[in-house]
Amino acid sequence: MRSIRARLTLALSAITLVIVLGAAGIGSIAIPRVLEQRDTDRLTTAAARSIASLEATGGAVLIEGSLTGVAGDALGVVLVADDMPIAAAGVASEDSPALSSVTSSDPVKVAEHYLAVGIDVADLNLVFSDGDGSVTVDRAVLAVRTADREAAVSEIATWLLLGAVAVTSLLIGVATVVVARGLRPLDDMADRAQRIADGDRTLRLASDDAADPSIARTARTVNAALDAQELAERRLRSFLADASHELRTPLTTASGWVDLYLRGGLDDRARLDDAMTRVDAQLTRMRLMTDEMLQLARTDAGRPLEREAVDLAQVARDVVEDARVASPERRIDIEAREPAIVSGDEPRLAQVLRNLVGNAAQHTAADARIAVIVTPGADHHTVTVVDTGAGIPATDLPHLFDRFWRGGSARSAKGGAGLGLAIVRSLVEAHEGSVVVSSIVGTGTEFTVTLPAAR
């Protein structure tokens, strides 16, 4: 397969060849026709002028010398009487018989190198005198030699061909240089791309608008893709490192109790039951963490959600009712008087609210109040989860939705793996919504979920 440089060079060369040779061909055809038309017009004009002169004078007597003057250098003349040439001037003697046979009033080619026209002068009293006698002329033939014109045309055609070859060669050379210079940014881009493919991930493609805006735009797009890939790889490595770290702790704890049992250190029934309870708690923690990571992986992969009409108000009421059962000592209020219909996946939306309410219950004191407020709107509905806990420091707010991130001293140290709020943001964005948080230390925290209303 030819390279783009070869294809462009061949295309420009072909176009140049067609244009130059086409121009040369047109010139080779047009120039002979123009010259031939000039000779035809000259003959036609001379014939008309001769007839008008004879008619005006009532006739004329031509002698040898005057015949030569009539013919001149440009035209030849042959006088014919009884279909025989009686005098000629400006033509070769061997061509006179052939020219004397011309009777056409339109110019015709005769004897290979003449263009001739016949003039009927039988009634115009034209007489030729050679000194020994006079003869009445029946027809006069005017002729112009075409040999010089044909030689000139041949020379012109040769020069046109040579010029076409020279110009074509020059333009092809110019096209080759222009294409090479024009594609130099692509060559540089290919070289850099090869170095990136070979492992130099710090390198990026040159994006100079002065060289070529289209190539620069392509380079910027590729660079953005490379940056996005590098960011995704860093996030994946960070995710794997965090996941490994988070799983290692419960796994080590559970393995330690099992190892202690295998070594005979749990011979007491009460200690064995306590050990199994701790192992079960660690396994439950690992299972919950695994489920959360699976949920994030599915959302990141863009797996489609179920789409049906969901009443956020009813979902909020159900979540609050479940939270009250799980934490009967807490005050959890609900304000959801009017329906707020969205199009989405009801279990996933319920998971969003469970995570937010559970997060508030988990990280605030037992006497802190939690409220869930559903606010319907024309285009968007909002669900706000408010607590009167200790609040979150402003420096922690930008990291709340990061994976495996857990808050500092303003929130309770107890908690999960730091995936709950990451799942909240992932699921809300999958529903084409948004989630924001605001908090004041000592006053409380507020999470607001905004989802488009169903239409």
C-alpha positions as CSV (number, residue, x, y, z in Angstrom):
1,M,0.0,0.0,0.0
2,R,1.4,3.4,-1.0
3,S,2.1,6.0,1.7
4,I,0.1,9.2,1.9
5,R,3.1,11.1,0.6
6,A,3.3,8.9,-2.5
7,R,-0.4,9.1,-3.1
8,L,-0.4,12.9,-2.8
9,T,2.7,13.2,-5.0
10,L,1.2,11.0,-7.6
11,A,-2.1,12.8,-7.5
12,L,-0.5,16.2,-7.9
13,S,1.7,14.9,-10.7
14,A,-1.2,13.4,-12.5
15,I,-3.2,16.6,-12.2
16,T,-0.2,18.6,-13.4
17,L,0.4,16.3,-16.3
18,V,-3.2,16.5,-17.4
19,I,-3.3,20.3,-17.2
20,V,0.0,20.9,-19.0
21,L,-0.4,18.3,-21.7
22,G,-4.0,19.4,-22.1
23,A,-2.9,23.0,-22.6
24,A,-0.2,21.8,-25.0
25,G,-2.7,19.7,-26.9
26,I,-5.2,22.6,-27.2
27,G,-2.4,24.8,-28.4
28,S,-1.4,22.3,-31.0
29,I,-4.9,22.1,-32.3
30,A,-5.9,25.7,-32.0
31,I,-2.8,27.3,-33.6
32,P,-3.0,25.5,-37.0
33,R,-6.7,26.3,-37.2
34,V,-6.0,29.9,-36.5
35,L,-3.3,30.1,-39.1
36,E,-5.4,28.2,-41.6
37,Q,-8.3,30.6,-41.0
38,R,-6.0,33.5,-41.5
39,D,-5.0,32.2,-45.0
40,T,-8.6,31.4,-45.8
41,D,-9.7,35.0,-44.9
42,R,-6.8,36.4,-46.9
43,L,-7.9,34.4,-50.0
44,T,-11.5,35.3,-49.6
45,T,-10.8,39.0,-49.2
46,A,-8.4,39.0,-52.2
47,A,-11.0,37.3,-54.4
48,A,-13.8,39.7,-53.3
49,R,-11.5,42.7,-53.9
50,S,-10.5,41.5,-57.3
51,I,-14.0,41.0,-58.5
52,A,-15.1,44.4,-57.1
53,S,-12.1,46.1,-58.9
54,L,-12.9,44.4,-62.3
55,E,-16.6,45.3,-62.0
56,A,-15.7,48.9,-61.2
57,T,-13.2,49.3,-64.1
58,G,-15.2,47.3,-66.6
59,G,-12.3,45.0,-67.2
60,A,-8.5,44.9,-67.4
61,V,-5.6,43.9,-69.5
62,L,-2.9,42.0,-67.7
63,I,0.6,41.5,-69.0
64,E,3.4,39.4,-67.5
65,G,4.9,42.1,-65.4
66,S,1.5,43.3,-64.0
67,L,0.6,39.7,-63.2
68,T,3.6,39.4,-61.0
69,G,2.7,42.6,-59.3
70,V,-0.8,41.3,-58.7
71,A,0.5,38.1,-57.2
72,G,3.0,39.8,-54.9
73,D,4.9,37.9,-52.3
74,A,1.9,36.7,-50.3
75,L,-0.4,35.3,-53.1
76,G,0.1,33.3,-56.2
77,V,-2.2,33.6,-59.3
78,V,-3.0,31.3,-62.2
79,L,-5.0,32.6,-65.2
80,V,-7.1,29.9,-67.0
81,A,-8.6,30.0,-70.5
82,D,-10.4,27.0,-72.0
83,D,-9.5,25.0,-68.8
84,M,-5.8,25.5,-69.5
85,P,-3.3,27.6,-67.6
86,I,-2.1,30.5,-69.8
87,A,-0.1,32.4,-67.2
88,A,1.0,32.0,-63.6
89,A,2.9,34.0,-61.0
90,G,4.0,33.2,-57.4
91,V,3.5,29.5,-57.9
92,A,5.7,26.7,-59.0
93,S,5.4,25.9,-62.7
94,E,4.8,22.2,-62.0
95,D,1.9,23.1,-59.8
96,S,0.1,25.3,-62.3
97,P,-1.9,22.5,-64.0
98,A,-3.3,21.3,-60.6
99,L,-4.2,24.9,-59.5
100,S,-5.8,25.6,-62.9
101,S,-8.5,23.0,-62.1
102,V,-9.8,24.9,-59.0
103,T,-13.3,26.2,-59.7
104,S,-14.6,26.5,-56.0
105,S,-15.3,29.9,-54.7
106,D,-14.4,28.6,-51.2
107,P,-10.7,28.0,-50.5
108,V,-9.6,24.4,-51.0
109,K,-6.3,22.6,-50.5
110,V,-4.4,21.8,-53.7
111,A,-1.1,20.1,-54.6
112,E,-0.3,19.4,-50.9
113,H,1.1,22.9,-50.2
114,Y,-1.4,25.3,-51.6
115,L,-4.7,26.7,-50.4
116,A,-6.6,28.1,-53.5
117,V,-9.8,29.7,-54.5
118,G,-11.3,30.1,-58.1
119,I,-12.7,33.3,-59.5
120,D,-15.1,33.2,-62.5
121,V,-14.1,36.2,-64.6
122,A,-15.6,35.2,-68.0
123,D,-18.0,38.1,-67.9
124,L,-15.7,40.6,-66.4
125,N,-13.6,41.4,-69.6
126,L,-10.2,40.3,-68.2
127,V,-7.6,39.9,-70.9
128,F,-4.1,38.6,-70.7
129,S,-1.5,39.8,-73.2
130,D,1.9,38.2,-73.7
131,G,3.1,40.5,-76.5
132,D,2.3,38.1,-79.3
133,G,-1.5,38.2,-78.7
134,S,-4.3,38.6,-76.3
135,V,-6.4,35.9,-74.6
136,T,-9.6,36.4,-72.7
137,V,-9.4,34.9,-69.2
138,D,-12.2,32.6,-68.1
139,R,-11.1,32.0,-64.6
140,A,-8.4,33.3,-62.2
141,V,-7.1,31.1,-59.4
142,L,-5.6,32.8,-56.3
143,A,-3.4,30.6,-54.1
144,V,-1.4,30.8,-50.9
145,R,1.5,28.5,-50.1
146,T,0.9,26.5,-46.8
147,A,4.3,24.9,-46.6
148,D,5.8,27.6,-44.5
149,R,2.7,27.6,-42.2
150,E,2.9,23.8,-41.8
151,A,6.6,24.0,-41.0
152,A,5.8,26.7,-38.4
153,V,3.0,24.6,-36.9
154,S,5.3,21.6,-36.7
155,E,8.0,23.7,-35.0
156,I,5.4,25.2,-32.6
157,A,4.1,21.7,-31.7
158,T,7.6,20.5,-31.0
159,W,8.3,23.4,-28.7
160,L,4.9,23.0,-27.0
161,L,5.7,19.3,-26.3
162,L,9.2,20.1,-25.1
163,G,7.8,22.9,-22.9
164,A,5.1,20.7,-21.6
165,V,7.7,18.0,-20.6
166,A,9.9,20.6,-19.0
167,V,7.1,22.3,-17.1
168,T,5.6,19.0,-16.0
169,S,9.0,17.8,-14.7
170,L,9.5,21.1,-12.8
171,L,6.0,21.1,-11.3
172,I,6.4,17.4,-10.3
173,G,9.6,18.3,-8.5
174,V,8.0,21.2,-6.8
175,A,5.0,19.1,-5.8
176,T,7.3,16.5,-4.3
177,V,9.1,19.2,-2.2
178,V,5.8,20.8,-1.2
179,V,4.2,17.5,-0.2
180,A,7.4,16.5,1.8
181,R,7.4,19.8,3.6
182,G,3.7,19.7,4.2
183,L,3.8,16.2,5.7
184,R,6.9,16.9,7.8
185,P,4.6,17.5,10.9
186,L,3.0,14.2,10.3
187,D,6.4,12.5,10.1
188,D,7.4,14.2,13.4
189,M,4.0,13.1,14.9
190,A,4.6,9.5,13.7
191,D,8.1,9.5,15.2
192,R,6.9,10.8,18.5
193,A,4.0,8.3,18.5
194,Q,6.4,5.5,17.9
195,R,8.5,6.6,20.9
196,I,5.4,6.8,23.0
197,A,4.4,3.3,21.9
198,D,7.9,2.1,22.8
199,G,7.3,3.2,26.4
200,D,8.1,6.9,26.7
201,R,4.8,8.0,28.3
202,T,6.2,11.4,29.2
203,L,6.4,12.5,25.5
204,R,3.5,14.2,23.7
205,L,2.8,15.1,20.1
206,A,3.8,18.6,18.9
207,S,0.7,20.8,18.5
208,D,1.9,23.9,16.6
209,D,-1.0,25.8,14.9
210,A,1.6,27.7,12.8
211,A,2.6,24.5,11.0
212,D,-0.9,23.3,10.2
213,P,-4.1,23.9,12.2
214,S,-5.7,20.5,11.3
215,I,-2.6,18.6,12.3
216,A,-2.3,20.6,15.5
217,R,-5.9,19.8,16.3
218,T,-5.3,16.1,15.7
219,A,-2.2,16.3,17.9
220,R,-4.1,18.0,20.7
221,T,-6.8,15.4,20.5
222,V,-4.3,12.6,20.6
223,N,-2.5,14.3,23.5
224,A,-5.8,14.6,25.4
225,A,-6.5,10.9,24.8
226,L,-3.0,10.0,26.1
227,D,-3.4,12.2,29.1
228,A,-6.8,10.6,29.8
229,Q,-5.3,7.2,29.5
230,E,-2.4,8.1,31.8
231,L,-4.9,9.5,34.3
232,A,-7.0,6.3,34.1
233,E,-4.0,4.1,34.6
234,R,-2.9,6.2,37.6
235,R,-6.4,6.0,39.0
236,L,-6.5,2.2,38.3
237,R,-3.1,1.7,40.0
238,S,-4.2,3.8,42.9
239,F,-7.5,1.9,43.1
240,L,-5.8,-1.4,43.1
241,A,-3.3,-0.3,45.7
242,D,-6.0,1.1,48.0
243,A,-8.2,-2.0,47.4
244,S,-5.3,-4.3,48.3
245,H,-4.5,-2.2,51.4
246,E,-8.2,-2.2,52.5
247,L,-8.6,-6.0,51.9
248,R,-5.4,-6.9,53.6
249,T,-6.5,-5.7,57.0
250,P,-9.6,-7.8,57.4
251,L,-7.9,-10.7,55.6
252,T,-4.9,-10.5,58.0
253,T,-7.2,-10.3,61.0
254,A,-9.3,-13.3,59.9
255,S,-6.2,-15.3,59.0
256,G,-4.7,-14.6,62.4
257,W,-7.6,-16.0,64.2
258,V,-7.7,-19.1,62.0
259,D,-4.0,-19.6,62.5
260,L,-4.4,-19.3,66.2
261,Y,-7.1,-21.9,66.1
262,L,-4.9,-24.3,64.1
263,R,-2.1,-23.9,66.6
264,G,-4.4,-24.9,69.4
265,G,-4.7,-21.5,71.0
266,L,-8.5,-21.6,71.0
267,D,-9.2,-24.6,73.2
268,D,-11.7,-22.7,75.3
269,R,-15.2,-22.7,73.8
270,A,-16.0,-19.1,74.7
271,R,-12.7,-17.9,73.1
272,L,-13.5,-20.0,70.0
273,D,-17.0,-18.5,69.7
274,D,-15.5,-15.0,70.1
275,A,-12.9,-15.7,67.5
276,M,-15.5,-17.0,65.0
277,T,-17.6,-13.9,65.6
278,R,-14.6,-11.7,64.8
279,V,-13.7,-13.8,61.7
280,D,-17.3,-13.5,60.5
281,A,-17.2,-9.7,61.0
282,Q,-14.0,-9.4,59.0
283,L,-15.4,-11.6,56.2
284,T,-18.6,-9.5,56.2
285,R,-16.5,-6.4,55.9
286,M,-14.6,-7.9,52.9
287,R,-17.8,-9.0,51.3
288,L,-19.3,-5.6,51.6
289,M,-16.1,-4.0,50.2
290,T,-16.1,-6.4,47.3
291,D,-19.7,-5.6,46.5
292,E,-19.0,-1.9,46.6
293,M,-16.0,-2.3,44.3
294,L,-18.1,-4.4,41.9
295,Q,-20.8,-1.7,41.9
296,L,-18.2,0.9,41.0
297,A,-16.7,-1.3,38.3
298,R,-20.1,-1.8,36.7
299,T,-20.9,1.9,36.8
300,D,-17.5,2.8,35.4
301,A,-18.0,0.3,32.5
302,G,-21.2,2.2,31.5
303,R,-23.5,-0.7,32.0
304,P,-27.0,0.5,31.3
305,L,-29.4,1.1,34.2
306,E,-33.0,0.2,34.3
307,R,-35.2,3.0,33.2
308,E,-38.7,3.4,34.7
309,A,-40.8,6.0,36.4
310,V,-39.5,6.3,40.0
311,D,-41.1,8.5,42.8
312,L,-38.2,9.9,44.8
313,A,-40.5,10.9,47.6
314,Q,-41.6,7.3,48.0
315,V,-38.0,6.0,47.8
316,A,-37.0,8.5,50.5
317,R,-39.8,7.5,52.8
318,D,-38.9,3.8,52.4
319,V,-35.2,4.6,53.1
320,V,-36.0,6.6,56.2
321,E,-38.3,4.0,57.5
322,D,-35.6,1.3,57.2
323,A,-33.1,3.7,58.8
324,R,-35.4,4.3,61.8
325,V,-35.7,0.5,62.3
326,A,-31.9,0.1,62.1
327,S,-31.3,3.0,64.5
328,P,-34.4,3.4,66.7
329,E,-32.5,5.7,69.1
330,R,-31.9,8.3,66.4
331,R,-34.2,11.1,65.2
332,I,-34.5,10.8,61.4
333,D,-37.1,13.1,59.8
334,I,-38.6,13.0,56.3
335,E,-40.2,15.8,54.3
336,A,-41.6,14.5,51.1
337,R,-45.2,15.6,50.6
338,E,-45.5,15.7,46.8
339,P,-44.4,13.1,44.2
340,A,-41.1,13.7,42.5
341,I,-41.0,11.5,39.4
342,V,-37.7,10.7,37.7
343,S,-36.7,8.1,35.1
344,G,-34.2,5.7,36.6
345,D,-33.3,2.5,38.3
346,E,-35.2,2.4,41.6
347,P,-32.8,0.0,43.5
348,R,-29.8,2.1,42.6
349,L,-31.6,5.4,43.6
350,A,-32.5,3.7,46.9
351,Q,-28.9,2.8,47.3
352,V,-27.9,6.4,46.8
353,L,-30.2,7.6,49.6
354,R,-29.3,4.6,51.9
355,N,-25.6,5.5,51.5
356,L,-26.2,9.2,52.3
357,V,-28.5,8.5,55.3
358,G,-26.2,5.7,56.5
359,N,-23.2,7.9,56.1
360,A,-24.9,10.6,58.2
361,A,-25.9,8.1,60.9
362,Q,-22.4,6.5,61.0
363,H,-20.4,9.6,61.3
364,T,-22.4,11.7,63.7
365,A,-23.2,11.5,67.4
366,A,-26.3,9.7,68.5
367,D,-28.1,12.9,69.5
368,A,-27.5,14.5,66.0
369,R,-30.7,15.0,64.0
370,I,-30.9,13.7,60.4
371,A,-33.5,15.0,57.9
372,V,-34.3,13.9,54.3
373,I,-36.1,16.6,52.2
374,V,-37.5,15.9,48.8
375,T,-38.2,19.1,46.7
376,P,-40.0,18.6,43.4
377,G,-39.3,21.0,40.5
378,A,-40.4,21.7,36.9
379,D,-37.2,20.4,35.3
380,H,-35.3,18.9,38.2
381,H,-36.0,17.3,41.5
382,T,-33.7,17.5,44.6
383,V,-33.2,15.3,47.6
384,T,-31.3,16.8,50.5
385,V,-29.9,14.9,53.4
386,V,-29.0,17.1,56.3
387,D,-27.5,16.3,59.7
388,T,-26.6,18.4,62.7
389,G,-23.3,16.6,63.4
390,A,-19.9,18.0,63.9
391,G,-19.5,19.0,60.3
392,I,-16.6,18.4,57.9
393,P,-13.5,20.6,57.6
394,A,-13.3,22.7,54.4
395,T,-10.0,21.0,53.4
396,D,-11.7,17.6,53.4
397,L,-14.7,18.6,51.2
398,P,-13.0,18.2,47.8
399,H,-12.0,14.6,48.7
400,L,-15.3,13.3,50.0
401,F,-16.2,11.5,46.8
402,D,-12.8,10.1,46.2
403,R,-12.5,6.3,46.4
404,F,-11.0,4.8,49.6
405,W,-10.9,8.3,51.2
406,R,-12.0,8.7,54.7
407,G,-12.6,11.9,56.7
408,G,-10.5,13.2,59.5
409,S,-11.3,14.1,63.1
410,A,-14.4,16.1,62.4
411,R,-16.2,12.9,61.6
412,S,-16.2,9.7,63.6
413,A,-13.3,7.5,62.9
414,K,-15.4,4.5,62.5
415,G,-16.6,3.6,59.0
416,G,-16.2,1.5,55.9
417,A,-13.6,1.4,53.2
418,G,-14.4,4.9,51.9
419,L,-16.4,3.8,48.9
420,G,-19.9,4.8,49.9
421,L,-19.8,8.4,48.7
422,A,-17.9,7.4,45.5
423,I,-20.8,5.0,44.7
424,V,-23.3,7.8,45.4
425,R,-21.6,10.1,42.9
426,S,-21.1,7.3,40.3
427,L,-24.8,6.3,40.4
428,V,-26.1,9.9,40.4
429,E,-24.0,10.8,37.4
430,A,-25.2,7.6,35.7
431,H,-28.7,9.1,36.1
432,E,-27.5,12.3,34.5
433,G,-27.7,14.1,37.8
434,S,-25.3,15.8,40.2
435,V,-24.5,15.6,43.9
436,V,-22.9,18.4,46.0
437,V,-22.0,18.8,49.6
438,S,-21.7,21.7,51.9
439,S,-20.7,21.7,55.6
440,I,-19.9,24.0,58.5
441,V,-17.8,22.6,61.3
442,G,-19.9,22.6,64.5
443,T,-23.2,23.1,62.6
444,G,-23.7,20.1,60.3
445,T,-23.4,18.8,56.8
446,E,-25.8,18.8,53.8
447,F,-25.7,16.6,50.7
448,T,-27.9,17.6,47.8
449,V,-28.8,15.2,45.0
450,T,-30.3,16.8,41.8
451,L,-31.9,14.6,39.2
452,P,-33.8,15.5,36.0
453,A,-37.5,15.2,36.2
454,A,-39.2,12.6,34.0
455,R,-40.9,13.9,30.9
